[in-house]
């Protein structure tokens, strides 16, 4: 087996640093492992993509070390059954009663209606 390149050593070091920084924070270890496994199949010749992912990982490491991060999760928030029934939606939208599209609210809190000339 050949000796690891400088970039490979940097990536492995980043992996270890991310795992250390995420100790005691829920979801971090699983997320770091999943992210690295997802990109493990990248060919060694795709240096631009690897460097991009390395820089992205460095930024995430800085965020983890900043002290403000308490956990690491996905950006997409899945809605549970309790949230759907309580009507908790995004700000500026009506509760989703019929499963149809949501209507944005205007500044007074009433639904905007394009037919009334507003």
C-alpha positions as CSV (number, residue, x, y, z in Angstrom):
1,X,0.0,0.0,0.0
2,X,1.3,3.4,-0.9
3,X,2.0,6.1,1.6
4,X,-0.9,8.5,2.2
5,X,-0.7,11.9,0.5
6,X,-0.7,15.2,2.4
7,X,-4.3,15.8,1.6
8,X,-5.3,12.3,2.8
9,X,-3.5,13.0,6.1
10,X,-5.3,16.3,6.4
11,X,-8.7,14.7,5.8
12,X,-8.0,11.9,8.4
13,X,-6.9,14.6,10.9
14,X,-10.1,16.6,10.3
15,X,-12.1,13.4,10.9
16,X,-10.5,12.8,14.2
17,X,-10.8,16.5,15.2
18,X,-14.5,16.5,14.3
19,X,-15.1,13.4,16.4
20,X,-13.3,14.9,19.4
21,X,-15.0,18.3,19.1
22,X,-18.4,16.5,19.0
23,X,-18.0,14.5,22.1
24,X,-21.0,14.9,24.4
25,X,-23.1,16.7,21.7
26,X,-26.0,14.6,20.4
27,X,-26.0,13.6,16.8
28,X,-22.5,14.8,16.0
29,X,-20.6,11.4,15.9
30,X,-23.3,9.8,13.7
31,X,-23.5,12.8,11.4
32,X,-19.7,13.0,11.0
33,X,-19.4,9.3,10.3
34,X,-22.2,9.3,7.8
35,X,-20.8,12.4,6.0
36,X,-17.4,10.8,5.7
37,X,-18.8,7.5,4.6
38,X,-20.9,9.2,1.9
39,X,-17.9,10.7,0.3
40,X,-15.4,7.8,0.9
41,X,-16.0,6.6,-2.7
42,X,-14.6,9.8,-4.2
43,X,-11.6,9.0,-6.5
44,X,-8.2,10.3,-5.3
45,X,-7.9,12.2,-8.6
46,X,-11.0,14.4,-7.8
47,X,-8.8,16.8,-5.8
48,X,-11.1,19.9,-6.3
49,X,-14.1,18.1,-4.8
50,X,-12.0,16.7,-1.9
51,X,-10.5,20.1,-1.1
52,X,-14.0,21.7,-1.2
53,X,-15.3,19.1,1.2
54,X,-12.2,19.5,3.4
55,X,-12.8,23.3,3.6
56,X,-16.5,22.7,4.4
57,X,-15.5,20.3,7.2
58,X,-13.1,22.9,8.6
59,X,-15.9,25.4,8.8
60,X,-18.1,22.9,10.5
61,X,-15.3,22.2,13.0
62,X,-15.0,25.9,13.8
63,X,-18.8,26.0,14.5
64,X,-18.6,23.0,16.7
65,X,-15.7,24.5,18.7
66,X,-17.3,27.9,19.0
67,X,-19.3,26.8,22.0
68,X,-22.6,27.8,20.6
69,X,-23.3,24.4,19.1
70,X,-25.1,22.0,21.4
71,X,-25.9,19.4,18.7
72,X,-25.5,18.7,15.1
73,X,-28.5,17.9,12.9
74,X,-29.8,18.1,9.4
75,X,-31.1,21.3,7.9
76,X,-34.4,19.7,7.0
77,X,-36.8,19.5,9.9
78,X,-39.2,16.6,9.8
79,X,-42.7,17.3,11.1
80,X,-44.1,14.9,13.7
81,X,-47.7,14.1,14.2
82,X,-48.0,16.4,17.3
83,X,-46.7,19.4,15.3
84,X,-49.2,18.8,12.5
85,X,-52.2,18.7,14.9
86,X,-51.1,21.7,16.8
87,X,-50.9,23.9,13.7
88,X,-47.2,24.9,14.4
89,X,-46.0,25.9,11.0
90,X,-43.5,28.3,9.6
91,X,-43.9,31.9,10.6
92,X,-46.2,33.8,8.2
93,X,-48.2,30.7,7.2
94,X,-51.6,29.4,8.2
95,X,-52.0,26.1,10.0
96,X,-52.2,23.2,7.5
97,X,-55.8,22.1,8.0
98,X,-56.7,20.2,4.8
99,X,-53.3,19.1,3.7
100,X,-53.4,21.5,0.8
101,X,-51.0,24.4,0.0
102,X,-50.4,27.0,2.6
103,X,-51.5,30.6,2.2
104,X,-49.0,33.3,3.2
105,X,-50.2,35.9,5.7
106,X,-49.9,39.6,5.2
107,X,-48.6,42.1,7.8
108,X,-52.0,42.2,9.6
109,X,-52.1,38.4,10.1
110,X,-54.9,37.7,7.6
111,X,-54.4,35.6,4.5
112,X,-53.2,37.4,1.4
113,X,-55.6,37.0,-1.5
114,X,-54.4,37.9,-4.9
115,X,-58.0,38.2,-6.2
116,X,-58.8,41.2,-3.9
117,X,-56.2,43.5,-5.6
118,X,-53.5,43.4,-2.9
